[in-house]
Amino acid sequence: MTTKKKEVKRRDFLKGAATGVGVGVFAAMGMYSYSDARKEMFPKVERKQKDIGVCRSIHVTNISETSWFDNATLIGDIKKGGGLLVNQYDYNWPPFGNGKGLGKGSYADGMAKIKEFLPDRLDEAWDVVLENCIHPENAGGYSCLVEMEEMDGNKRKFLLDSGWSYKWMDECFKREGIDTMLRNKEIEALFISHEHFDHYWGLPVTLKYDPEITIYIPEGFYEEGLQYIKDCGHKGEVHTVKNGLFEVAPGFATYVFPVPIICRVYGEQSLYFNIADKGLVSVTGCCHQGIIRFAETAYQEIAYENDNFHGIYGGLHISPFDDWDPKYDDLVISLGKYGFERIGCNHCTGVLCAKKFINAGYPVVEGTAQFRSKDTAYLGNGDTITFG
Amino acid sequence: MERYGTNYLEERKLVKRWSGPTPALLNLLFTLIVFYATWWFFHDPRGVMRMYTPYVGYMYTRWWLIVMIWMVYLFNFWPFKRKWLESTHPLTKGIVLSAVSVGVLYILIKGFFEGLLGNYGLAYFNPDQLVKLPGITEFFAVEYSCLAILMFAAIASWLSPAWVVAMEEEPWSKLPQPAKGFSMLICTFFLSTIVYFVTMHPHMGILYHPWQSFTSIAPPYWEKFANTVSGNFHVSWIMCCTVVVWLVETIWQRYPFNLIRHPWLRRFALFFGIIAISLAMHFFLYFAQELTWGEAIRGTRRAFAPDWRWLHVGEMAIFFLVPALFLHFYCGNWPKKFSMPVNVLVRTIITLVATIALYIGYYKVSHLFLGTQKGFSHPQQFPMIPMIWLVNIWLVNHWFMDNWPGWKMVPKTVEEIEADHVAHQAEIDDVRWSPSLGAGLGMGALAGVAFYAFTIYALPGLYAAVDILK
């Protein structure tokens, strides 16, 4: 009798305990998880304050920011090709067209048609491209020249990205004298921000003038992207930059962010310059990681002059297709807190976003809207900006 | 009077064709094959229709789920007669009922949302209206309208089943079909509309430039406490509600709310209890991300953005749904041998462990099979879509096909139905207040708090140790 009574009590206890666990868990979750007290649990972030040195100034020349000329055409291709998650090498865009139509391309097929012409006979390659690719006339590209002045007055030149269309980029390189600089080996390295078509597929245009140029690509390139460097006839060094900080020269470092990006691209490399007496300048290709993330990473990882964010140049990846989303307004609202003193944006920032920045009173450096750039709200093709 | 399918799910006996785990494994294999084939055909960016743009595929996936809930839970299979449900081959039933659900889905999207609302009410429900906006491309016109329609779906997929699970179909439970179904449909649709206007419409209002301040609250009222103007804050807790409704209905057997004897007190307690549990989940899953990835930063993109974190709460919640439904549909809601509270706790633990495994597995390999992108925070990646698509396949299999091929359906006798009711009531009556129960409740609550404290203490280390994306 006593035994039975004990069993019953133990059973009741278990029933209560099982119920109580749920009550306790959910009560704690609800009351603590979004309270201010939770912040005590956050991992303490210690600023690493890595010293990357300083440089005197940088001067950026916008070789081309028009990655494509018509949003509706590009995004129409993407829509009909299967959306933003399709492998970029499958769209049948230039230069990897195989003549099979939208969404049915392949790197191998496309490359087989043009390989013999790379990198020197780009006109002939482009003729083949015109026959086999979807909307070759819409391809443009993103590329800029960064001239850095060191503290002793020595000047060094670097190329960020190599655009997309062979034809358009060759015109732009000639317009800005990049062809001559490359031939003369004045430009010491090409940094590729990420594997996207509009930043990377114009690689042969750089190699046409300097096939031995040193190339830095971010970790995360796919097999096709790595093969492309070889197939383009590159004869110099290729460095795959690992995720995180990479010091290039006094006052100049890159940072690779492991971010997933549309069209099956992964990882982005952006540039930091520490300008003496001024502060940090961020130079980006597309900035898929986000400019705030880029700034916060700098704050945590490196030391820079006056602890000050001095400037931005490049694509800030807000509304590249004239699309909008309320979360982009979060950026417009919060960017002001970071105190950038000069904002030179273009490309995937989007015209609407640049206009919102201007309306918010941010120090946006406006452009001339020349050479097929669309609006003066940002720095267009051929425009320049100096920091320091 | 024709009962159509009233209580059909409860009054069918699913008999295993083979003993042991074979039927469950067979059905898992069968449904996974159907999932992958249909995923490739409809959604996969490398497939045929490529609807994973992503919002087009997402919208149809969410509304298909709701249409099936309407057909089964609200309309009890009306107008299909009980005899047809009991005597037709499961494959035929699956095909016919699925075809009907897809037909209703198409009429709803094209006729109601795009045609009626989009042309005569809110332009953003119709891409043809949106494309008239200067600068907007056809692609984003379609994506925006699909986003609006699927935001509505998120609410409806919580409220429609909640009316059956929590409100027990009242006050219309005694009405014959289709009056009962239409009553609940109109009521839940009306409530969904109100919730949509105060949670999602302001999001759409600031989607356009300039902000539509005279037709919506812009910037939205939640900006301060959500740390974003994005409506993903609401997507988060509403998705949790959608999941909790099903947890309550399946592995929790409506426990402990079923202990409340007063009908209306029980119904309201359950309805608002689902919301309360969901809010706890919503805040915790956001906190879990802060612990593993660091504090969110307003204005940034991807994994560090508050809007993405809120969205990811909803995505994490969906991972709970998959093992919970599998346990219920294919494992007979195992275990059943203990008291109801202990059974519920064991099932919850199993679901939790399976959820974590599924989450890790998904992010490790999904990009290899589903045509999605590697990484947690790709702007076009929504694990909710394949998860709900799989759930949809399971609902077709469980509701429309009586778990074929692993099971066959035999109608229960009147005596068996009565015995089920008695057994269920006995399970409820088994949980009675006693000093031992009270002591257990107190100790359990302390253990629950301790478990929570341990979890948030251990999460950063556990996350770092697993390193999912490598």
Interface residues (C-beta under 8 A of the other chain):
Chain A: V8 K9 R10 R11 D12 F13 L14 K15 G16 A17 A18 T19 G20 V21 G22 V23 G24 V25 F26 A27 A28 M29 G30 Y32 S33 Y34 R38 K39 M41 F42 P43 V45 N71 A72 I75 G76 I78 K79 G82 G83 L84 L85 V86 N87 D90 G103 P258 V259 P260 I261 I262 R264 Y266 H288 Q289 G290 I291 I292 R293 E296 H317 F321 D322 D323 W324 D325 P326 K327 D329 D330 L331 V332 I333 S334 L335 L352 K356
Chain B: P45 R46 G47 R50 Y52 T53 P54 G135 I136 T137 E138 F139 F140 V142 E143 H203 I206 L207 Y208 H209 P219 P220 T228 V229 S230 G231 N232 Y255 P256 A276 I277 L279 A280 M281 F283 F284 Y286 F287 E290 L291 G294 E295 I297 R298 G299 T300 R301 R302 F304 A305 P306 D307 W308 F338 S339 M340 P341 V342 V344 L345 T348 G371 T372 Q373 K374 G375 F376 S377 H378 P379 Q380 Q381 D430 V431 S434 S436 L437 G438 A439 G440 L441 G442 M443 G444 A445 L446 A447 G448 V449 A450 F451 Y452 A453 I456 Y457 P460 L469
